[in-house]
Amino acid sequence: MYTMAELVFLALTLAASLAISLLITVPLTGALVRLRANYNPKALQLDPEGNVHVHTGPIVTGFFGMLRRVYRIEGLAGLYKGFMPTTLATIVMTGFAVIAMDSTKLATHDRIDNIDAGLFGTIASATFGMLVALPAAVLTYRSIVTPYRLPYFRLMYSLRILLTPTEGRRPWILYLTPGLLATQMLRILYSVIILRTFRLLLVVNNFTPFKFGIYLGVEMLSVIITCPLEVMATKLAIQRNHASSEYNSVEQEVEDDAVDAHEYAEYSNQEEDVIGLRHEKDPYLGFVDCFKRIVDEEGWQTLYRAWWVNMLAAIAAAAAAAAQYQAKV
């Protein structure tokens, strides 16, 4: 148990860390999410009625190109889209981590320290954390990619833009977004079963520089698996759930909830959108369908957008594992 002085110090430390972290990471996370969410098919497409049309999203060269594009079109406010949901999610998840898991680190909907309680215990812990954080991740990603201007302190107004009336009435339907849970579970299973096993074999037990080199290589090669899963998770998280597939993202499916875009919400930029989004009348139908459509429509390279971010994270994870072992020796 913590003393009162320790709790105050911990709270101040976490608050300072949160403020600095958000100022730096929100623009970077926003650029990453938009880059991976951008829909840019490589050929003519058929709309749901079978008519041929050209849907070409903005061609963005890379992560830093997206940062420049966001700033050029939406300014500083665009760079900090997603600030409020990220802040709230970080506070809630950090509180959960401190109370339930005795953690002293910031936690977000993308990262929370797992309880190392054996293989199945760790899977259960990671799955529980994912289920708790998933709605926050969905709202954060949608608030980043929406073309509308979202006020910081009008929660219900923003939710009516980000969620369909179906999702607003039945929030649990977010968990039923086709393919999203499967993608997240595959990420957890790969991390816990594959990477954790290699870490126990090569780093925790009988650590040597040679074994660490092998583990580092495994972490780096894992980008082949983890990057496509993260790209797919991003595209699936921003896919909104309708009671009927006939309706677009603004004029919804039930009469009482129908709204007009021009009266209801203000665009961040009236002339140009930062990214292109897939038409909501033609959603991904599941994990396999999402994978096949991304490859067929946008090319396999789309699955490796900003792969180097995953590579840096893999190197950092390997270094952290080695440092944690050295600290115990």
Disulfide bonds with the S-S distance in Angstrom:
none
